[in-house]
Amino acid sequence: MKVLTYHNIDKAPKGAKLKTLYVKPSQLERQISWLKRLGYAFGRSDDLRLAFTTKDRKVEDSPNPFEINWW
């Protein structure tokens, strides 16, 4: 299971000191499309928790499970 975390999904505001912590929604869409073309599947945090706390292993059934989080 791979987890990709984003700090901010939005255009960096003027004066932002750490503009690299922002990803525009259009950039995120391109990144997700690219990962899907590579065969990655996406799940939610609830799916991840179920995969590791119960015998329900739906997330692990994918050859390339992937999750995206943001703060």
C-alpha positions in Angstrom: 0.0 0.0 0.0 1.4 3.3 -1.0 0.1 6.6 0.4 0.6 9.9 -1.3 0.0 12.9 1.0 -0.6 16.5 -0.1 -0.4 19.5 2.2 -2.6 21.8 0.1 -4.6 21.2 -3.1 -5.1 24.7 -4.3 -3.3 27.6 -6.0 -0.6 29.0 -3.7 -1.7 32.3 -2.4 0.3 35.4 -3.0 3.1 35.7 -0.4 3.1 32.0 0.5 6.6 31.2 1.8 6.4 27.5 0.8 4.7 27.5 -2.6 6.0 24.0 -3.2 3.5 22.7 -0.6 0.6 23.7 -2.9 -0.6 21.6 -5.8 -3.1 23.0 -8.2 -6.3 20.9 -8.7 -5.4 20.6 -12.4 -1.9 19.3 -11.5 -3.5 16.7 -9.1 -5.8 15.5 -11.8 -2.9 15.0 -14.2 -0.9 13.2 -11.5 -3.9 10.9 -10.7 -4.4 10.2 -14.5 -0.8 9.3 -14.9 -0.8 6.9 -11.9 -4.0 5.3 -13.2 -2.3 4.7 -16.6 0.5 3.0 -14.7 -2.0 0.6 -13.2 -2.5 2.1 -9.7 -5.8 1.7 -8.0 -7.1 4.2 -5.4 -8.9 3.7 -2.1 -10.2 5.7 0.8 -8.8 5.8 4.4 -11.7 3.7 5.5 -10.7 1.0 3.0 -7.1 1.1 4.3 -8.2 0.7 7.9 -10.4 -2.2 7.0 -7.6 -3.9 5.1 -5.4 -3.8 8.1 -7.9 -4.4 10.9 -10.2 -7.1 9.5 -10.0 -10.0 7.1 -11.6 -7.9 4.4 -8.6 -7.4 2.1 -10.2 -5.5 -0.8 -7.5 -2.9 -0.9 -4.8 -5.5 -1.1 -6.5 -7.3 -4.0 -5.2 -4.6 -6.4 -1.7 -5.1 -7.7 -0.9 -1.4 -7.0 -3.1 -0.1 -4.3 -2.7 3.7 -3.7 -4.3 6.3 -1.4 -4.1 10.1 -1.5 -4.4 12.2 1.6 -4.1 15.9 2.2 -3.9 18.0 5.3 
